[in-house]
Amino acid sequence: MLVDVHCHLEHEWLKPNLDKIIKKCRENQVIAITSGVNPGTNREALEIAKKYPDVVKVSLGLYPIDALEAEINTGEFPRILEKFNIDDELKFIESKKDEIVAIGEVGVDFHWTQDRKEEQLKTFEKVIQLAQRINKPLVVHSRKGEKEAVELLESFNVKKVVMHCFNGNFKLVKRIEDNGWYLSIPPIIIRNLHFQGVVNLVSINNLLTETDSPYLAPPPLKINEPCNVIKTIEKIAELKNMNIEEVKKNIYMNYQNLFLK
Ligand SMILES: [Zn+2]
């Protein structure tokens, strides 16, 4: 079995082809954890999992940018910004605790909103407390706020963490491993020296596979999908000098240990 621990199946770019994408997951034995990022996508993620229960698991979250209602003007991220009450949405997530395997995508993003760090950290704190209350792992986004995110999680002594697409330095990567947390590696590792370095540095016991679909497609593809986790598996096997079946088994075991226990 293969697993994509972080993707966005409710995304506009994937929706029209969802039946096909799921069929391919079945054929390739891929489990996909789809991550909501705001009230609308959280509800859609739950619907998708109901429609394809054998393939799709759900993680509900609050993307830092949406949580802050910051403007995204690049056009690269066709998200609908919604105005909503953070505490109400956290209550909604809590009410769905038996339907979800994780809380995410959550965290901080200081790339877009450097001026609102405190606000983001405060929201993240509430999210961490919720995860601890319902005993679910956190799938964490930490762009340009890697150190702050790690420090905050440590201050709450959080045990179940996946740092998704982690771009922090190798000292932090080592710290994540020492904390017993996981790093999920996207298929762009085939061309990305940072992720290759991460895989070389940490034990297979701390690695997971993700795609962040539809984003981060491995070239020459334009749109990513869960089945591409096999590309990460192959690269890990090459870098760690292991056989592909062994890597698949290890990663799937890590997934079970973190999300299904
Ligand atoms: Zn994502």
Residues whose N, C-alpha, C, O or C-beta is under 5 A from the ligand:
A	BS01	ZN	E105 D212
